[in-house]
């Protein structure tokens, strides 16, 4: 786990964090972790797997089956 030190935090901000933590029934440290997590990983973020599943469901009934060319790939030539 990483450790982060925040310096020069105003007393007003620290008091507000402690109050907010108490309102949520958490320690100040746990509250800060939650705030940071929500800032960088919002609940409404785009989840690529979910988006791909939604896209697939839009095209239900279409046949995307294709056969793979079984011949070996030719090596690239750089001249």
PDB file with one MODEL, atoms N, CA, C and O in Angstrom:
MODEL        1
ATOM      1  N   UNK A   1       0.830  -1.187   0.000  1.00  0.00           N
ATOM      2  CA  UNK A   1       0.000   0.000   0.000  1.00  0.00           C
ATOM      3  C   UNK A   1       0.872   1.248   0.000  1.00  0.00           C
ATOM      4  O   UNK A   1       1.893   1.314   0.685  1.00  0.00           O
ATOM      5  N   UNK A   2       0.456   2.213  -0.767  1.00  0.00           N
ATOM      6  CA  UNK A   2       1.183   3.479  -0.826  1.00  0.00           C
ATOM      7  C   UNK A   2       0.812   4.354   0.364  1.00  0.00           C
ATOM      8  O   UNK A   2      -0.275   4.232   0.928  1.00  0.00           O
ATOM      9  N   UNK A   3       1.712   5.217   0.727  1.00  0.00           N
ATOM     10  CA  UNK A   3       1.485   6.165   1.814  1.00  0.00           C
ATOM     11  C   UNK A   3       1.661   7.559   1.249  1.00  0.00           C
ATOM     12  O   UNK A   3       2.635   7.835   0.548  1.00  0.00           O
ATOM     13  N   UNK A   4       0.715   8.441   1.555  1.00  0.00           N
ATOM     14  CA  UNK A   4       0.763   9.814   1.068  1.00  0.00           C
ATOM     15  C   UNK A   4       0.700  10.742   2.270  1.00  0.00           C
ATOM     16  O   UNK A   4      -0.113  10.545   3.173  1.00  0.00           O
ATOM     17  N   UNK A   5       1.548  11.742   2.280  1.00  0.00           N
ATOM     18  CA  UNK A   5       1.535  12.745   3.327  1.00  0.00           C
ATOM     19  C   UNK A   5       1.055  14.051   2.710  1.00  0.00           C
ATOM     20  O   UNK A   5       1.563  14.478   1.674  1.00  0.00           O
ATOM     21  N   UNK A   6       0.086  14.676   3.342  1.00  0.00           N
ATOM     22  CA  UNK A   6      -0.424  15.960   2.861  1.00  0.00           C
ATOM     23  C   UNK A   6       0.060  17.033   3.824  1.00  0.00           C
ATOM     24  O   UNK A   6      -0.290  17.032   5.004  1.00  0.00           O
ATOM     25  N   UNK A   7       0.852  17.930   3.315  1.00  0.00           N
ATOM     26  CA  UNK A   7       1.399  19.007   4.148  1.00  0.00           C
ATOM     27  C   UNK A   7       0.619  20.295   3.924  1.00  0.00           C
ATOM     28  O   UNK A   7      -0.064  20.460   2.913  1.00  0.00           O
ATOM     29  N   UNK A   8       0.733  21.184   4.869  1.00  0.00           N
ATOM     30  CA  UNK A   8       0.160  22.528   4.786  1.00  0.00           C
ATOM     31  C   UNK A   8      -1.360  22.521   4.609  1.00  0.00           C
ATOM     32  O   UNK A   8      -1.907  23.383   3.921  1.00  0.00           O
ATOM     33  N   UNK A   9      -2.039  21.557   5.222  1.00  0.00           N
ATOM     34  CA  UNK A   9      -3.489  21.504   5.205  1.00  0.00           C
ATOM     35  C   UNK A   9      -3.998  22.500   6.235  1.00  0.00           C
ATOM     36  O   UNK A   9      -3.574  22.474   7.391  1.00  0.00           O
ATOM     37  N   UNK A  10      -4.892  23.366   5.828  1.00  0.00           N
ATOM     38  CA  UNK A  10      -5.380  24.389   6.761  1.00  0.00           C
ATOM     39  C   UNK A  10      -6.182  23.732   7.882  1.00  0.00           C
ATOM     40  O   UNK A  10      -6.757  22.657   7.708  1.00  0.00           O
ATOM     41  N   UNK A  11      -6.207  24.398   9.030  1.00  0.00           N
ATOM     42  CA  UNK A  11      -6.977  23.897  10.173  1.00  0.00           C
ATOM     43  C   UNK A  11      -8.456  23.798   9.817  1.00  0.00           C
ATOM     44  O   UNK A  11      -9.143  22.866  10.238  1.00  0.00           O
ATOM     45  N   UNK A  12      -8.936  24.752   9.048  1.00  0.00           N
ATOM     46  CA  UNK A  12     -10.340  24.756   8.640  1.00  0.00           C
ATOM     47  C   UNK A  12     -10.660  23.509   7.812  1.00  0.00           C
ATOM     48  O   UNK A  12     -11.685  22.864   8.033  1.00  0.00           O
ATOM     49  N   UNK A  13      -9.797  23.173   6.872  1.00  0.00           N
ATOM     50  CA  UNK A  13      -9.996  21.986   6.048  1.00  0.00           C
ATOM     51  C   UNK A  13      -9.917  20.720   6.887  1.00  0.00           C
ATOM     52  O   UNK A  13     -10.710  19.796   6.705  1.00  0.00           O
ATOM     53  N   UNK A  14      -8.964  20.679   7.799  1.00  0.00           N
ATOM     54  CA  UNK A  14      -8.816  19.507   8.662  1.00  0.00           C
ATOM     55  C   UNK A  14     -10.053  19.310   9.532  1.00  0.00           C
ATOM     56  O   UNK A  14     -10.527  18.185   9.691  1.00  0.00           O
ATOM     57  N   UNK A  15     -10.578  20.399  10.098  1.00  0.00           N
ATOM     58  CA  UNK A  15     -11.804  20.306  10.906  1.00  0.00           C
ATOM     59  C   UNK A  15     -12.977  19.817  10.056  1.00  0.00           C
ATOM     60  O   UNK A  15     -13.773  18.995  10.510  1.00  0.00           O
ATOM     61  N   UNK A  16     -13.085  20.321   8.825  1.00  0.00           N
ATOM     62  CA  UNK A  16     -14.174  19.907   7.931  1.00  0.00           C
ATOM     63  C   UNK A  16     -14.061  18.425   7.586  1.00  0.00           C
ATOM     64  O   UNK A  16     -15.069  17.722   7.513  1.00  0.00           O
ATOM     65  N   UNK A  17     -12.839  17.955   7.375  1.00  0.00           N
ATOM     66  CA  UNK A  17     -12.629  16.530   7.092  1.00  0.00           C
ATOM     67  C   UNK A  17     -13.027  15.671   8.292  1.00  0.00           C
ATOM     68  O   UNK A  17     -13.660  14.628   8.129  1.00  0.00           O
ATOM     69  N   UNK A  18     -12.655  16.111   9.497  1.00  0.00           N
ATOM     70  CA  UNK A  18     -13.000  15.363  10.702  1.00  0.00           C
ATOM     71  C   UNK A  18     -14.516  15.322  10.894  1.00  0.00           C
ATOM     72  O   UNK A  18     -15.064  14.289  11.281  1.00  0.00           O
ATOM     73  N   UNK A  19     -15.189  16.430  10.629  1.00  0.00           N
ATOM     74  CA  UNK A  19     -16.643  16.491  10.754  1.00  0.00           C
ATOM     75  C   UNK A  19     -17.310  15.572   9.734  1.00  0.00           C
ATOM     76  O   UNK A  19     -18.222  14.815  10.066  1.00  0.00           O
ATOM     77  N   UNK A  20     -16.849  15.651   8.505  1.00  0.00           N
ATOM     78  CA  UNK A  20     -17.403  14.803   7.448  1.00  0.00           C
ATOM     79  C   UNK A  20     -17.200  13.324   7.771  1.00  0.00           C
ATOM     80  O   UNK A  20     -18.099  12.509   7.563  1.00  0.00           O
ATOM     81  N   UNK A  21     -16.030  12.984   8.276  1.00  0.00           N
ATOM     82  CA  UNK A  21     -15.739  11.593   8.655  1.00  0.00           C
ATOM     83  C   UNK A  21     -16.690  11.132   9.753  1.00  0.00           C
ATOM     84  O   UNK A  21     -17.216  10.020   9.696  1.00  0.00           O
ATOM     85  N   UNK A  22     -16.909  11.971  10.736  1.00  0.00           N
ATOM     86  CA  UNK A  22     -17.817  11.621  11.825  1.00  0.00           C
ATOM     87  C   UNK A  22     -19.239  11.412  11.306  1.00  0.00           C
ATOM     88  O   UNK A  22     -19.938  10.506  11.760  1.00  0.00           O
ATOM     89  N   UNK A  23     -19.666  12.241  10.363  1.00  0.00           N
ATOM     90  CA  UNK A  23     -21.003  12.103   9.779  1.00  0.00           C
ATOM     91  C   UNK A  23     -21.169  10.778   9.042  1.00  0.00           C
ATOM     92  O   UNK A  23     -22.267  10.226   8.985  1.00  0.00           O
ATOM     93  N   UNK A  24     -20.082  10.276   8.482  1.00  0.00           N
ATOM     94  CA  UNK A  24     -20.125   9.010   7.746  1.00  0.00           C
ATOM     95  C   UNK A  24     -19.698   7.825   8.609  1.00  0.00           C
ATOM     96  O   UNK A  24     -19.646   6.695   8.122  1.00  0.00           O
ATOM     97  N   UNK A  25     -19.396   8.065   9.867  1.00  0.00           N
ATOM     98  CA  UNK A  25     -19.015   6.992  10.770  1.00  0.00           C
ATOM     99  C   UNK A  25     -17.663   6.369  10.440  1.00  0.00           C
ATOM    100  O   UNK A  25     -17.460   5.169  10.622  1.00  0.00           O
ATOM    101  N   UNK A  26     -16.745   7.195   9.955  1.00  0.00           N
ATOM    102  CA  UNK A  26     -15.409   6.719   9.581  1.00  0.00           C
ATOM    103  C   UNK A  26     -14.352   7.544  10.298  1.00  0.00           C
ATOM    104  O   UNK A  26     -14.624   8.613  10.845  1.00  0.00           O
ATOM    105  N   UNK A  27     -13.138   7.009  10.273  1.00  0.00           N
ATOM    106  CA  UNK A  27     -12.008   7.798  10.762  1.00  0.00           C
ATOM    107  C   UNK A  27     -11.696   8.866   9.710  1.00  0.00           C
ATOM    108  O   UNK A  27     -12.126   8.770   8.560  1.00  0.00           O
ATOM    109  N   UNK A  28     -10.949   9.873  10.124  1.00  0.00           N
ATOM    110  CA  UNK A  28     -10.562  10.920   9.175  1.00  0.00           C
ATOM    111  C   UNK A  28      -9.746  10.324   8.030  1.00  0.00           C
ATOM    112  O   UNK A  28      -9.929  10.694   6.870  1.00  0.00           O
ATOM    113  N   UNK A  29      -8.855   9.409   8.359  1.00  0.00           N
ATOM    114  CA  UNK A  29      -8.036   8.774   7.327  1.00  0.00           C
ATOM    115  C   UNK A  29      -8.890   7.985   6.345  1.00  0.00           C
ATOM    116  O   UNK A  29      -8.661   8.051   5.138  1.00  0.00           O
ATOM    117  N   UNK A  30      -9.872   7.241   6.846  1.00  0.00           N
ATOM    118  CA  UNK A  30     -10.756   6.474   5.963  1.00  0.00           C
ATOM    119  C   UNK A  30     -11.585   7.412   5.087  1.00  0.00           C
ATOM    120  O   UNK A  30     -11.835   7.117   3.919  1.00  0.00           O
ATOM    121  N   UNK A  31     -12.004   8.523   5.646  1.00  0.00           N
ATOM    122  CA  UNK A  31     -12.785   9.502   4.877  1.00  0.00           C
ATOM    123  C   UNK A  31     -11.945  10.095   3.753  1.00  0.00           C
ATOM    124  O   UNK A  31     -12.434  10.260   2.636  1.00  0.00           O
ATOM    125  N   UNK A  32     -10.700  10.413   4.037  1.00  0.00           N
ATOM    126  CA  UNK A  32      -9.807  10.961   3.003  1.00  0.00           C
ATOM    127  C   UNK A  32      -9.606   9.929   1.900  1.00  0.00           C
ATOM    128  O   UNK A  32      -9.609  10.283   0.721  1.00  0.00           O
ATOM    129  N   UNK A  33      -9.430   8.644   2.265  1.00  0.00           N
ATOM    130  CA  UNK A  33      -9.293   7.583   1.253  1.00  0.00           C
ATOM    131  C   UNK A  33     -10.541   7.521   0.372  1.00  0.00           C
ATOM    132  O   UNK A  33     -10.435   7.382  -0.847  1.00  0.00           O
ATOM    133  N   UNK A  34     -11.706   7.623   0.978  1.00  0.00           N
ATOM    134  CA  UNK A  34     -12.959   7.566   0.213  1.00  0.00           C
ATOM    135  C   UNK A  34     -13.087   8.757  -0.725  1.00  0.00           C
ATOM    136  O   UNK A  34     -13.506   8.599  -1.872  1.00  0.00           O
ATOM    137  N   UNK A  35     -12.733   9.938  -0.253  1.00  0.00           N
ATOM    138  CA  UNK A  35     -12.785  11.145  -1.087  1.00  0.00           C
ATOM    139  C   UNK A  35     -11.856  10.992  -2.283  1.00  0.00           C
ATOM    140  O   UNK A  35     -12.237  11.297  -3.413  1.00  0.00           O
ATOM    141  N   UNK A  36     -10.639  10.520  -2.036  1.00  0.00           N
ATOM    142  CA  UNK A  36      -9.673  10.345  -3.127  1.00  0.00           C
ATOM    143  C   UNK A  36     -10.149   9.282  -4.117  1.00  0.00           C
ATOM    144  O   UNK A  36     -10.023   9.461  -5.328  1.00  0.00           O
ATOM    145  N   UNK A  37     -10.694   8.177  -3.606  1.00  0.00           N
ATOM    146  CA  UNK A  37     -11.181   7.109  -4.483  1.00  0.00           C
ATOM    147  C   UNK A  37     -12.292   7.625  -5.391  1.00  0.00           C
ATOM    148  O   UNK A  37     -12.288   7.357  -6.592  1.00  0.00           O
ATOM    149  N   UNK A  38     -13.237   8.359  -4.823  1.00  0.00           N
ATOM    150  CA  UNK A  38     -14.335   8.902  -5.620  1.00  0.00           C
ATOM    151  C   UNK A  38     -13.838   9.923  -6.645  1.00  0.00           C
ATOM    152  O   UNK A  38     -14.410  10.048  -7.728  1.00  0.00           O
ATOM    153  N   UNK A  39     -12.780  10.646  -6.304  1.00  0.00           N
ATOM    154  CA  UNK A  39     -12.250  11.647  -7.225  1.00  0.00           C
ATOM    155  C   UNK A  39     -11.615  11.007  -8.461  1.00  0.00           C
ATOM    156  O   UNK A  39     -11.737  11.529  -9.570  1.00  0.00           O
ATOM    157  N   UNK A  40     -10.948   9.888  -8.265  1.00  0.00           N
ATOM    158  CA  UNK A  40     -10.239   9.279  -9.393  1.00  0.00           C
ATOM    159  C   UNK A  40     -10.990   8.110 -10.024  1.00  0.00           C
ATOM    160  O   UNK A  40     -10.677   7.711 -11.146  1.00  0.00           O
ATOM    161  N   UNK A  41     -11.979   7.556  -9.316  1.00  0.00           N
ATOM    162  CA  UNK A  41     -12.767   6.438  -9.836  1.00  0.00           C
ATOM    163  C   UNK A  41     -14.246   6.684  -9.577  1.00  0.00           C
ATOM    164  O   UNK A  41     -14.852   6.002  -8.751  1.00  0.00           O
ATOM    165  N   UNK A  42     -14.839   7.661 -10.282  1.00  0.00           N
ATOM    166  CA  UNK A  42     -16.241   7.978 -10.029  1.00  0.00           C
ATOM    167  C   UNK A  42     -17.162   6.805 -10.372  1.00  0.00           C
ATOM    168  O   UNK A  42     -16.848   5.992 -11.242  1.00  0.00           O
ATOM    169  N   UNK A  43     -18.287   6.727  -9.688  1.00  0.00           N
ATOM    170  CA  UNK A  43     -19.230   5.628  -9.897  1.00  0.00           C
ATOM    171  C   UNK A  43     -19.744   5.593 -11.334  1.00  0.00           C
ATOM    172  O   UNK A  43     -20.054   4.519 -11.849  1.00  0.00           O
ATOM    173  N   UNK A  44     -19.837   6.741 -11.981  1.00  0.00           N
ATOM    174  CA  UNK A  44     -20.383   6.804 -13.330  1.00  0.00           C
ATOM    175  C   UNK A  44     -19.310   6.706 -14.409  1.00  0.00           C
ATOM    176  O   UNK A  44     -19.544   7.086 -15.557  1.00  0.00           O
ATOM    177  N   UNK A  45     -18.126   6.193 -14.042  1.00  0.00           N
ATOM    178  CA  UNK A  45     -17.049   6.100 -15.022  1.00  0.00           C
ATOM    179  C   UNK A  45     -17.395   5.076 -16.099  1.00  0.00           C
ATOM    180  O   UNK A  45     -18.200   4.171 -15.878  1.00  0.00           O
ATOM    181  N   UNK A  46     -16.788   5.230 -17.240  1.00  0.00           N
ATOM    182  CA  UNK A  46     -16.972   4.312 -18.349  1.00  0.00           C
ATOM    183  C   UNK A  46     -16.256   3.007 -18.046  1.00  0.00           C
ATOM    184  O   UNK A  46     -15.059   2.996 -17.762  1.00  0.00           O
ATOM    185  N   UNK A  47     -16.990   1.920 -18.107  1.00  0.00           N
ATOM    186  CA  UNK A  47     -16.412   0.595 -17.888  1.00  0.00           C
ATOM    187  C   UNK A  47     -16.432  -0.124 -19.233  1.00  0.00           C
ATOM    188  O   UNK A  47     -17.500  -0.449 -19.750  1.00  0.00           O
ATOM    189  N   UNK A  48     -15.266  -0.368 -19.791  1.00  0.00           N
ATOM    190  CA  UNK A  48     -15.160  -0.868 -21.155  1.00  0.00           C
ATOM    191  C   UNK A  48     -15.849  -2.220 -21.325  1.00  0.00           C
ATOM    192  O   UNK A  48     -16.483  -2.448 -22.356  1.00  0.00           O
ATOM    193  N   UNK A  49     -15.750  -3.108 -20.365  1.00  0.00           N
ATOM    194  CA  UNK A  49     -16.400  -4.412 -20.474  1.00  0.00           C
ATOM    195  C   UNK A  49     -17.910  -4.281 -20.566  1.00  0.00           C
ATOM    196  O   UNK A  49     -18.547  -4.952 -21.378  1.00  0.00           O
ATOM    197  N   UNK A  50     -18.481  -3.426 -19.745  1.00  0.00           N
ATOM    198  CA  UNK A  50     -19.930  -3.200 -19.771  1.00  0.00           C
ATOM    199  C   UNK A  50     -20.355  -2.568 -21.086  1.00  0.00           C
ATOM    200  O   UNK A  50     -21.392  -2.922 -21.647  1.00  0.00           O
ATOM    201  N   UNK A  51     -19.553  -1.634 -21.574  1.00  0.00           N
ATOM    202  CA  UNK A  51     -19.878  -0.983 -22.845  1.00  0.00           C
ATOM    203  C   UNK A  51     -19.831  -1.978 -24.000  1.00  0.00           C
ATOM    204  O   UNK A  51     -20.679  -1.935 -24.892  1.00  0.00           O
ATOM    205  N   UNK A  52     -18.846  -2.873 -23.988  1.00  0.00           N
ATOM    206  CA  UNK A  52     -18.763  -3.879 -25.048  1.00  0.00           C
ATOM    207  C   UNK A  52     -19.953  -4.834 -24.989  1.00  0.00           C
ATOM    208  O   UNK A  52     -20.485  -5.219 -26.030  1.00  0.00           O
ATOM    209  N   UNK A  53     -20.372  -5.216 -23.799  1.00  0.00           N
ATOM    210  CA  UNK A  53     -21.532  -6.091 -23.662  1.00  0.00           C
ATOM    211  C   UNK A  53     -22.791  -5.397 -24.173  1.00  0.00           C
ATOM    212  O   UNK A  53     -23.618  -6.026 -24.834  1.00  0.00           O
ATOM    213  N   UNK A  54     -22.945  -4.115 -23.875  1.00  0.00           N
ATOM    214  CA  UNK A  54     -24.093  -3.347 -24.359  1.00  0.00           C
ATOM    215  C   UNK A  54     -24.075  -3.278 -25.880  1.00  0.00           C
ATOM    216  O   UNK A  54     -25.110  -3.449 -26.525  1.00  0.00           O
ATOM    217  N   UNK A  55     -22.919  -3.030 -26.445  1.00  0.00           N
ATOM    218  CA  UNK A  55     -22.788  -2.966 -27.900  1.00  0.00           C
ATOM    219  C   UNK A  55     -23.155  -4.302 -28.534  1.00  0.00           C
ATOM    220  O   UNK A  55     -23.860  -4.339 -29.542  1.00  0.00           O
ATOM    221  N   UNK A  56     -22.683  -5.388 -27.955  1.00  0.00           N
ATOM    222  CA  UNK A  56     -22.998  -6.723 -28.471  1.00  0.00           C
ATOM    223  C   UNK A  56     -24.500  -6.967 -28.447  1.00  0.00           C
ATOM    224  O   UNK A  56     -25.060  -7.520 -29.393  1.00  0.00           O
ATOM    225  N   UNK A  57     -25.150  -6.553 -27.362  1.00  0.00           N
ATOM    226  CA  UNK A  57     -26.589  -6.769 -27.226  1.00  0.00           C
ATOM    227  C   UNK A  57     -27.401  -5.974 -28.246  1.00  0.00           C
ATOM    228  O   UNK A  57     -28.517  -6.367 -28.586  1.00  0.00           O
ATOM    229  N   UNK A  58     -26.854  -4.865 -28.736  1.00  0.00           N
ATOM    230  CA  UNK A  58     -27.549  -4.083 -29.758  1.00  0.00           C
ATOM    231  C   UNK A  58     -27.643  -4.841 -31.077  1.00  0.00           C
ATOM    232  O   UNK A  58     -28.562  -4.624 -31.867  1.00  0.00           O
ATOM    233  N   UNK A  59     -26.694  -5.722 -31.300  1.00  0.00           N
ATOM    234  CA  UNK A  59     -26.619  -6.424 -32.577  1.00  0.00           C
ATOM    235  C   UNK A  59     -27.025  -7.885 -32.461  1.00  0.00           C
ATOM    236  O   UNK A  59     -26.535  -8.726 -33.214  1.00  0.00           O
ATOM    237  N   UNK A  60     -27.917  -8.196 -31.521  1.00  0.00           N
ATOM    238  CA  UNK A  60     -28.399  -9.568 -31.353  1.00  0.00           C
ATOM    239  C   UNK A  60     -29.073  -9.999 -32.648  1.00  0.00           C
ATOM    240  O   UNK A  60     -29.846  -9.247 -33.241  1.00  0.00           O
ATOM    241  N   UNK A  61     -28.777 -11.188 -33.066  1.00  0.00           N
ATOM    242  CA  UNK A  61     -29.377 -11.715 -34.292  1.00  0.00           C
ATOM    243  C   UNK A  61     -28.476 -11.598 -35.500  1.00  0.00           C
ATOM    244  O   UNK A  61     -28.671 -12.311 -36.485  1.00  0.00           O
ATOM    245  N   UNK A  62     -27.509 -10.732 -35.450  1.00  0.00           N
ATOM    246  CA  UNK A  62     -26.561 -10.620 -36.554  1.00  0.00           C
ATOM    247  C   UNK A  62     -25.480 -11.671 -36.365  1.00  0.00           C
ATOM    248  O   UNK A  62     -25.056 -11.938 -35.241  1.00  0.00           O
ATOM    249  N   UNK A  63     -25.041 -12.260 -37.451  1.00  0.00           N
ATOM    250  CA  UNK A  63     -24.029 -13.307 -37.377  1.00  0.00           C
ATOM    251  C   UNK A  63     -22.671 -12.719 -37.717  1.00  0.00           C
ATOM    252  O   UNK A  63     -22.405 -12.365 -38.866  1.00  0.00           O
ATOM    253  N   UNK A  64     -21.825 -12.619 -36.725  1.00  0.00           N
ATOM    254  CA  UNK A  64     -20.486 -12.098 -36.937  1.00  0.00           C
ATOM    255  C   UNK A  64     -19.464 -13.215 -37.059  1.00  0.00           C
ATOM    256  O   UNK A  64     -18.261 -12.963 -37.005  1.00  0.00           O
ATOM    257  N   UNK A  65     -19.930 -14.440 -37.221  1.00  0.00           N
ATOM    258  CA  UNK A  65     -19.011 -15.569 -37.316  1.00  0.00           C
ATOM    259  C   UNK A  65     -18.178 -15.439 -38.592  1.00  0.00           C
ATOM    260  O   UNK A  65     -18.701 -15.147 -39.668  1.00  0.00           O
ATOM    261  N   UNK A  66     -16.927 -15.654 -38.450  1.00  0.00           N
ATOM    262  CA  UNK A  66     -16.044 -15.639 -39.611  1.00  0.00           C
ATOM    263  C   UNK A  66     -15.013 -16.735 -39.418  1.00  0.00           C
ATOM    264  O   UNK A  66     -14.716 -17.143 -38.295  1.00  0.00           O
ATOM    265  N   UNK A  67     -14.485 -17.192 -40.511  1.00  0.00           N
ATOM    266  CA  UNK A  67     -13.468 -18.229 -40.411  1.00  0.00           C
ATOM    267  C   UNK A  67     -12.101 -17.588 -40.524  1.00  0.00           C
ATOM    268  O   UNK A  67     -11.892 -16.660 -41.305  1.00  0.00           O
ATOM    269  N   UNK A  68     -11.195 -18.087 -39.749  1.00  0.00           N
ATOM    270  CA  UNK A  68      -9.841 -17.554 -39.730  1.00  0.00           C
ATOM    271  C   UNK A  68      -9.037 -18.186 -40.843  1.00  0.00           C
ATOM    272  O   UNK A  68      -9.122 -19.392 -41.077  1.00  0.00           O
ATOM    273  N   UNK A  69      -8.266 -17.381 -41.521  1.00  0.00           N
ATOM    274  CA  UNK A  69      -7.355 -17.886 -42.540  1.00  0.00           C
ATOM    275  C   UNK A  69      -6.275 -18.692 -41.828  1.00  0.00           C
ATOM    276  O   UNK A  69      -5.550 -18.152 -40.993  1.00  0.00           O
ATOM    277  N   UNK A  70      -6.163 -19.964 -42.148  1.00  0.00           N
ATOM    278  CA  UNK A  70      -5.250 -20.862 -41.452  1.00  0.00           C
ATOM    279  C   UNK A  70      -3.821 -20.816 -41.977  1.00  0.00           C
ATOM    280  O   UNK A  70      -2.936 -21.452 -41.404  1.00  0.00           O
ATOM    281  N   UNK A  71      -3.579 -20.075 -43.059  1.00  0.00           N
ATOM    282  CA  UNK A  71      -2.224 -19.989 -43.597  1.00  0.00           C
ATOM    283  C   UNK A  71      -1.323 -19.234 -42.616  1.00  0.00           C
ATOM    284  O   UNK A  71      -1.765 -18.292 -41.960  1.00  0.00           O
ATOM    285  N   UNK A  72      -0.071 -19.650 -42.523  1.00  0.00           N
ATOM    286  CA  UNK A  72       0.852 -18.923 -41.632  1.00  0.00           C
ATOM    287  C   UNK A  72       1.035 -17.477 -42.111  1.00  0.00           C
ATOM    288  O   UNK A  72       1.038 -17.200 -43.311  1.00  0.00           O
ATOM    289  N   UNK A  73       1.183 -16.589 -41.168  1.00  0.00           N
ATOM    290  CA  UNK A  73       1.396 -15.183 -41.501  1.00  0.00           C
ATOM    291  C   UNK A  73       2.779 -15.016 -42.116  1.00  0.00           C
ATOM    292  O   UNK A  73       3.737 -15.681 -41.721  1.00  0.00           O
ATOM    293  N   UNK A  74       2.864 -14.123 -43.083  1.00  0.00           N
ATOM    294  CA  UNK A  74       4.161 -13.817 -43.699  1.00  0.00           C
ATOM    295  C   UNK A  74       4.898 -12.817 -42.816  1.00  0.00           C
ATOM    296  O   UNK A  74       4.288 -11.872 -42.317  1.00  0.00           O
ATOM    297  N   UNK A  75       6.185 -13.007 -42.618  1.00  0.00           N
ATOM    298  CA  UNK A  75       6.939 -12.052 -41.795  1.00  0.00           C
ATOM    299  C   UNK A  75       7.007 -10.687 -42.481  1.00  0.00           C
ATOM    300  O   UNK A  75       6.989 -10.594 -43.709  1.00  0.00           O
ATOM    301  N   UNK A  76       7.082  -9.658 -41.688  1.00  0.00           N
ATOM    302  CA  UNK A  76       7.188  -8.296 -42.215  1.00  0.00           C
ATOM    303  C   UNK A  76       8.556  -8.107 -42.844  1.00  0.00           C
ATOM    304  O   UNK A  76       9.558  -8.642 -42.369  1.00  0.00           O
ATOM    305  N   UNK A  77       8.576  -7.334 -43.921  1.00  0.00           N
ATOM    306  CA  UNK A  77       9.826  -7.020 -44.603  1.00  0.00           C
ATOM    307  C   UNK A  77      10.083  -5.531 -44.466  1.00  0.00           C
ATOM    308  O   UNK A  77       9.243  -4.717 -44.850  1.00  0.00           O
ATOM    309  N   UNK A  78      11.230  -5.170 -43.926  1.00  0.00           N
ATOM    310  CA  UNK A  78      11.584  -3.777 -43.732  1.00  0.00           C
ATOM    311  C   UNK A  78      12.800  -3.468 -44.593  1.00  0.00           C
ATOM    312  O   UNK A  78      13.929  -3.782 -44.218  1.00  0.00           O
ATOM    313  N   UNK A  79      12.570  -2.866 -45.721  1.00  0.00           N
ATOM    314  CA  UNK A  79      13.688  -2.544 -46.627  1.00  0.00           C
ATOM    315  C   UNK A  79      13.681  -1.079 -46.955  1.00  0.00           C
ATOM    316  O   UNK A  79      14.540  -0.610 -47.702  1.00  0.00           O
TER     317      UNK A  79
ENDMDL
END
